């Protein structure tokens, strides 16, 4: 790999290729997954964060999933920032996004 290619790989080691997401009725939010090289990272977006993104959306399962789908790029960018900020412990592979993250 060239030096430029290596820098680009190091700059963007994350991705969110899995379009799957699910509503967690017990915790009230949407769960989704991303990857940092070979590690799968689980993310959870609380309903409060989704309400902050889209205050007019309903807070039920359909409304939360729709808000997530419409704002997926923004949510994934915030998720990566939270992960980058908090990944000091190499054994943590689950992150919760709250309204204060947005």
N, C-alpha and C positions, 0 to 999 in steps of 0.2 A: 504494500500500500504506500502511496506517495505521502509526503509530509502533509500536503494540503488535504488529501483524502482522510488521513488520520485525524487532523484537526477537526474536520467536519463531522467525523464519526464521534469524536469526543464531545463536540458541542451539542449534538442532538442524539443522545443515546436512548431517548425515550420515544415511545409511540403508542398510539391507541388504535390498533388495527381491528380490535374486536368491537363490533357495533352493538353487542349484547349489553343490555342494562336491565335491571329489574327493580320493581318497587318493593321495599321492605315495609310491610304494614305494621310490624311490631315496633320498629325504630323510626318509622315515618320519614322515609327518604328514598333516594335512588342509589343503587349500587352499580358500579361499573369497574372495568379493569384496564390497566395499561401495562406497558412493559419497559423495563430498563435493561437493555441488552437481553439477557436470558432470564431475568427475574420477572415474574408476574406480580404486579402490585394491585391490591384491591383498594378501591376508593368508595366512599359513601358520602353523598351530598344530603345534608339535612333539609327537611321541608322548609325551615326558616331561611336557608340560603336560597332555595329555589323561589321562595316568595319575594326575597329581596331582588332577585334577577327579574322576575315577572310578577309584580304585585297584583295584576288583574287576573292572573290564572287561578283556577280552583285548586284547593289544597288536597284534593282526592288523588287516587292513583292515576287516573287518566290525565288530570291536569299536571301532576308532577312529572309524569313521563313525557308529556308534550313539551313542557317547559325545558326539560333536559334535552330533548331532541332538537328543539329550535335553537338552543344556546350551547350545544355540545362543544363547539370550538372554544368558546370562552371558558366553559367549565373545565375542559381538558387543560387549557393553559393555566388556570388557577391550580388545578390538581398537580400539575408538574411543578409549579412554584412551591406549593406546600411540601411536596415530596423532596424537592431539592433543598429546601430550608431545613427539613426535619430528618433527613436520612443519615444522621450521624451514627445511629445504631443500625448495623447491617442486618439485624434480625427482624426489623420492623417492616412488614410488607402490607400494612393496612392503614389507611389514612381517612380521617373524617373531615369533610369540608363544612364549615359553619358559615353563618351570615357574615361574621367578621373577616372571612377570607375574601369576600367580594366587595 
